[in-house]
C-alpha cells in the first residue's frame, strides 16, 4: 500500500497493491484536492497542527470508498495496471 499523498504539480494520489491482484490507482482530480484535504483534516486534525503540509508526508492511508461516501461529489477514477 502507498499512502495518500500529493504528487508533483500538487496532484492527489492514492494507490494499493493487493497481493495476487493487478496494481491499481485511485486518482482524484486536482479540482477536488481541497475536498480531499478537508477530509484528511477532519479525520486527522492533530497532524495539520504539527505540519500544515501534512499531505506531503505520505503517512496516511485513505479508503477511496469512504472518501466518496463522505463527499459524493468528489470524482475518483480507478486505473488498473
Buried (B, 14 or more C-beta within 10 A) or exposed (E): EEBBBBEEEEEBBBBBEEEEEEEEBBBBBEEBBEBBBBBBBEEBEEBBEEEEEBBEBEEBEBEBEEBBEBEEEBEBEEEEE
